[in-house]
Amino acid sequence: MTREPKLGEFGHAGDDHVVPFEVASLDVRGRAVQLGPMLDAILSRHAYPEPVARLLAQASVLTVLMGTSLKFQGKFILQTRTDGPVDMLVADFSTPDALRAYAKFDADRLAALEAEGKADEVSLLGSGVLALTIDQGAHMQRYQGIVQLDGITLEEAARVYFRQSEQIPTDLRLSVARQLLAGGVEQWRAGGMFAQFLPQAPERMHMPDLNGGDGDEADHGDHPQDDAWQELLALLGTIEPTELVDPMVGAERLLFRLFHEHGVRVFDKVEVADRCSCSSERIEGMLRGFTAEEIADSIENGSIRVECQFCSKVYEFDPADFGSVENESIVAPSDGSV
């Protein structure tokens, strides 16, 4: 049972909660998060090799930070498709709180890279694309931003996305670690923070173009130069990777360390849960879209078995319900469609 803080006490969001924040004096808004047990459950479910787990953990943190900023009922989907050993990462966040994630990789190519000591993030991903999709529902148009993944990390690719797609000065930090618990048990943890420059003051709205902004280089008259965004970048640059994942630091304490001189305000925490959106009804609907031949090819030992690649739950169906015959089992799509 969670104890509510008493008057004068400061409550901490803790693991698996996003903390929105504002630094009004710098015209900065952002979000910070530490993922613990929820992330560990997602990664442990598939027993991913460590390099793969680290990549998927980063993708999960980025998805949570961006997905919890949605102001409507919808879904935020992150997906990579590359030619590297880890050829696909998928993470999606469904409002208000559901995260799921999955990685596809070539075990032999991964082992070869590890043997050569070259299993860094860039080599694991290879070349391809990062797609960031905002799905506003069945009757609304999807918005998708595409970033080339060619010699850059997920964190760097996210910066490119904000610069190209949102044109809002944005910076972020991601970190992943394994925590040693009592009894020698290890648990995956990850943390992240992103901040955006959203000026309200007239002098800042008339600044020359910033990295990622949409201003121009015209003469802005008597408006003074302002280094608020550069100061924010300098402060974020002081974050140690361990601070983002250390449960003894936490999101609020880290925000205070960074911005106490400017004053930082935190808003109500947003919970994140390990919750898959698959269901028997949705998969049955998918199967009803199959042709008779496809249904026949999906039968094994007299039934149709579908395994969700996100949560590993297995659904079983009677072929007679689809008017078909026999062959092998199928696996649910891993692109967020189930």
N, C-alpha and C positions, 0 to 999 in steps of 0.2 A: 504494500500500500504506500503510495507516494504522500509524503508529508508536505503540506502547504507551508511556505515560509511565513513566519510571524512578522508583525509590523516591525520595520527597520531591518529585516533580514533581506538578503539578496538571493533569489532563487536561480540556480543554474539549470540550463536546458538539459545538459547531459548528452549521452550518446543517442544517436538516431533521431536527433531533432535539429532542424535548421533554425538559425538565429538571424533574422533580418536586422539590419542596423543602419544608422544614419550618422554621418559626421557633418552637421549643418554648416559649420564654419568653413568647410572645404567643399561644400555642395556635392558631397559624396554619399551614395547609397550602395548597399551591398548585402551579402549573405555569407554566413559562415556555418560550417557543419563539421561534426565528428561522427563517423559511422563506426559502430562496434559490433554488437551481437547480431544485428540484422545483416550486415555485410558478411560477417563470418558464416552465417547460415547459408547465404547465397553461394559463396565461394566453396564452402566445404561440401555442399550438396553434390558437386560434380568432381571433387577431388582434383581440381586443376593443378598442373605443375606450377611452381612458384612464379616463373616469369609471366605465365598466362594470367594467373590470379592477380598479379600486380597491375597488369594492363586493364583487366576488367574492373578492378577496384577503382582505378582512376576514372574509367568511363562512367562508373556508377556515381561517384562523387560529382562529376561534372553534370550528369543528368539530373541529380537531385538539386543541385544549386540552381540550374536553369528551369527545371520543371516546377519547383515550388514557387517560382515567380509568376506562373500563369494566373490570370485573374478571372478565368472562366473554367467551366467544366470541359476538360479536354485531355490531351496526351502530348507529352514531349518525348520524342524518340531520337536516340543517338545510334548511328550504325556506321561501321567501317566495312569497306570491301577492298581488300588489298591482295597483292601477290606474295606477301610474306608468310612465314610459318603460322602466324596468327592471322588468318585471312578474313575473319569476321568477328566483330564485337557488336553486340546489340544490348542496349539498356533502354528501358522506357519507364516513364513516370506518368501514372494516371492520377489526376486530381481526385481527391485532395491529398492522398498520402501513399499511394501504392507504387513500389519499385520492384522491377524484376530485371534480370540481366543474364546473358548467356554469351559464351565464347566458343568459336569453332577454330580448331588448330590442327596442324599436321605434326603428329608426335615424332615422326622420324626426322623431319627437317628441324624441329625444335631441338631434339637430342643432338643433332649434328652441330648446330650453332652453339649449344652449351659446351660441347666437347672442345670446340675451337675457342671458347671464352668470348664469344661475340653475341651473346644473347641480350644485347641492349635493346631499349624500346624501339629505336628507329629500325634496327635490323629485324626485329620481330614483326613489325608492321609491314615493312617493305613499301612499295609504291601502290597508290590507289586513291580512294576518296573517303572523306568523312562527311556523312550526311546528317544534318540536324533538322528535324522535322517537327513542326507544331501542327497538331491535328485538333481542330476546333469542333469536330463532330461531323456526323453524316451529312448535314445540310450546309456545311461551310467549307470553303476552299482551304486546302492544306497549304502551309507555307514551308518551303524547304530551302535551306542554305547548304551549298556544297563547297567543301574545301579540299584542295589537293593534298594528299599525304605523300610527300616525297622528300625524305630526309628530315622530317620534323616530328616532334612528339605530339601527343594529344593536347597537352597544355598549350604548346605553341600554335597548334591548329585552331584551338578555341579562340585564341587572340586574333588570328586571321579572320575567323568567322565574324567576330564582333566588329572588326575594322571594316570588313567588306559588306556585311549584311545589315548590321544595326547602325553603323556609323556613329556609335556612341563611344567615347574614350573609355576603355574597359581594361582591367588587368586582373589576373587571377593567379592563385597558387594551389597546387595539388600535392598531396603526400600520402604514401602508403607504407605500412609497417606491420610486423607481426609482434604481438605482445605476449610475453611469457607470464602465464597465470600460475597460481598455486597448484602444486602437483605436477609441474612440468608441462601443463597444457598450453598450447599456443593458440592465439586468436588473432584473426585478421582485423586490422583497423585502417581507417583512411580518414583524411580530413581535407578540407578545402575552404577557400575564401575567394570571393570575387567582389570587385568594387567598380562602380561606374560614376563618371563625372556628369552630373545633371545640374548644371548651373541655373540658379534662379536670379541671382544678382545681375542687373543690366550690364555692369562692366565685364562680368565674366561671359555673358552671352555674346558680347561683341569682341571676344578675344580672337586673335589670328588662329588659323586652323591648328588643331591639335592632332596628334596621331590617332586616327580613327574618327575625327570630327568631320563636320561638313561645312566648315566656315571657308573663308577665303583670305587672301593675303592683302586685301585692300587696306587703305589708310583708315584707322579707326579713331582718328581725331584725338581727343584728350583722354580717352579711356586708358587708365593705367594698365601696365603689364601685370599679370597675376600669375603666380607660380603654384597655385593650389594643386593642380593636377600633378605637376612635377614633384611636389612634396608628398603627395599620396603615393606615387610610384616609388619614391625613396623609402617611405615607411614600409610599404609592402616588401621591398627588397631586403629588409632586415629580418623578415620572418625565417626562422630556422625550420627545416622540414619536420623536426621532432616536435615543435610547438603545435603543429597542425594536428598531430595524432595523439599527443600525450593527454591521457584522461585527467591528470592532475592539473593540467592547464585549463582545458575547456575553452569553448568559443568565447564566452564572456570575458574571461581573464585575459585571453589573447587580445581581444579588441581593446581592453583597457590598457594593456601594455603598449599597444600601437598608438592609440589616439587620446590618451588621457589629457594631454596638453591642449587638445582642441575641443574636447568634450564629445563623447560618443553616446548615442541613444540606441538601446536595443528594444525591439518590439516583441510581441508574443511569439513564442517558439512554434514551429510547425513540425509535427511528428511525421516520421517516415516509416513505413512498414514493409516487410517482406511479404508481398501479397500478389500472387499471380492472377491474371484475369481470365485464365482458361476455365472452361466449364463444359459439362457434357452437352448442354444445349448448343453452345457455340460450335463445338467440334461436329456435332450431328448436322448442324446447318452447313458447315464446310463440306462434309461428306455428301450431302444432298446435291451439291453443285458438281459432283463428279459424274462422269459418264459411266455407263454400265460396265465398259471395259476396265476403266480405272478402279471401280469398286471391286471387280473380279480380281484384279491384280493386288488388291489390298487385303485379301483374306488369307489367314494362316490358321491351320488347325480348326477350321470351321467358324472362326470369328474374326472380326476386325479390331485390332489393337492399335491405339494411337497414344504415343507418349509425348507429353509436352516437354520440349527441350529446355524450357525455363525452369520449371519446378519438378520435373521428372515424374509427375503424376501420370498413371496409365489409365486410359479409358477403354472400355471394351463394348463392342456393338454387335448385334445380331445381323448378319448379312441379309437375312430375310426382310428386315426393315427397309432395305434399299433395293430389293428385288434383284439379287446377284448371285455369283458363284465363287470360286476359290483360288487362292495363291499365297501372298505374303503380307506382312504387316507394314504399316506406314508410320512416319514420324510427323508430328505436328510442325507446321512452318515455324521458323525461328526469327521471322521478321516482324513480330509484333501483331500478326493478323489473327491469332487465336485468343 
